[in-house]
Amino acid sequence: MNIFSLSLKTTSLITTSQADDHDHDCRRIISGSFYKITGAKIGRTTTMAIASVAGVHVNGKVMGERTIIPTQKQFVDPFRQGVIILDGVGYRQTVVVRSYEVGTDKTATPQSLLNLLQETALNHVWMSGLLGDGFGATHGMMKNDLIWVVSRMQLQVDQYPIWGEILEIDTWVGASGKNGMRRDWEIRSHATGIVFARATSTWVMMNQKTRRLSKMPDEVRAEISPWFIKKQAIKEDCPEKIEKLDNNARYVNSGLQPKRSDLDMNKHVNNVKYLGWMLEAIPDECLESYQLSDITLEYRRECGSSDVVQSLCEPEETGMIKDGVQDTKLMDRCSMGGGIIQGNGLLNCLMNEGSTVRYTHLIQAKEESKCQEIVRGKTIWKKRINLLSFSG
C-alpha cells in the first residue's frame, strides 16, 4: 500500500534591495506543498531564495517536508553557510570542525578533511542549479546515464584545524584534458585567513550501466564549461608517478571488506574509505610521532561490496628527505652498526633524526588467481608539532 504521496515543485531566486534586521522565514501551503522563503542579508542587500519543499502526506495529513534540488543558480545558501565567489563561478562555505571529525589529538582527521572537500564540491553543484538526481551529476549527465568518478586526488596539509575551529573552504573547477574536469580546494582559518590545506582532483565520467569510462557529451560540456577557470590550488607540471607495490611489501593488512555503510549514492566504495584502509597499515611509531602532510591517491578501478581487499604499505627508506633534499649522510649514519637495518631499525633512526617519512601504498582486491589494483597511493609525514590551545 502506498501511504506516501510527494508533491514536487521547482526553485526560483529573487533578489530585493530591501534591508531587514531579521532573516525572513515565511511559509505557505499551495496544493499540499510547502514553500519556504529565506533571506540572507549582505550589507544593504538581502538575497531572497525560495527553496521549494515537498510535503510528505500520510493518510491525507502533512507529516513533514523535504527540500527539492534547486533548478536555478543561487548566490547565497544561508542553511549551508555558502556563497558564490570568484566572479560567480566559485563557491565558499563556512564550517565548524565537529567533535566527531577529530582524532585523539583533537585535530581534524585526514578522512574528515576529505569528507569536507566532497561535501563542499557537491554543495557547489547544488548552488549552480545544474545538479540532477545523482551524486554531483548534472541534468545532461543524468540523461546520458553518466556519473562522476575521481581518477586522482591530492591533499597537502600545512596545519590541521582543531576541534571547534571555524573554517572557510573555497572550491572551483576547471578543464582537465578533453573529457575530464579538475576541481580544487583551499581550506583556511576564518579568524586569521591562514591557509591550512590545499587540494586538487581530477574527475572523469563513467556510464552508470556499463561501468565504463565515457567521453564528455557536448550537452554536458555546455553545462559545465561556463564554470571553468584556470586557477590552481596545487601547481604540478608533471605529477609524480606512483610505483606499483608487489606482495612483498613490508606492511600488509589483509581480509578487508567494504560494509554497506561504505557505499555512496553511486553504489561504489567512497574514496575516503580507501584512505582509511591505507592509514591502518601505517606503523604505530610513525602515527605517534608524525603527522600526515601530503596524500596522493590514484584510482584504478571500482571496489564493490563483495571485494576482499588488501592494504599494502612500503616505506621509501632510500627516498627519505630532510628539508626537501635527500640526506645521504643521514642514511649512512642510520645504516652503521650491526642489525640496525633489521625490522624498523632504519625507520626509527630516520624518525629520531627528524626526517620526513614517505610511504607508498596499494589497495588491491584479492582474488583466487590474481589481484586487481584499486588505488595506488603515496603519503608524506612530517614531525608532529603540538599547536593546540583551548584556553582563552
Secondary structure, 3 states (H helix, E strand, C coil): CCCEEECCCCCEEEEECCCCCCCCEEEEEECCEEEEEEEEEECCEEEEEEEEEEEEEECCEEEEEEECCCCCCCCEECCCCEEEECCCCEEEEEEECCHHHECCCCEECHHHHHHHHHHHHHHHHHHHCCECCCCCCEHHHHHCCEEEEEEEEEEEECCCCECCCEEEEEEEEEEECCCEEEEEEEEEECCCCCEEEEEEEEEEEEECCCCCEECCCHHHHHHHHHHECCCCCCCCCCCCCCCCCCCCCCEEEEEECCCHHHECCCCCECHHHHHHHHHHCCCHHHHHHEEEEEEEEEECCCCCCCCCEEEEEEECHHHCEECCEECHHHHHHHHCCCCCCCCCHHHHHHHHCCCEEEEEEEEEEECCCCEEEEEEEEEEEEECCCCCCCCC
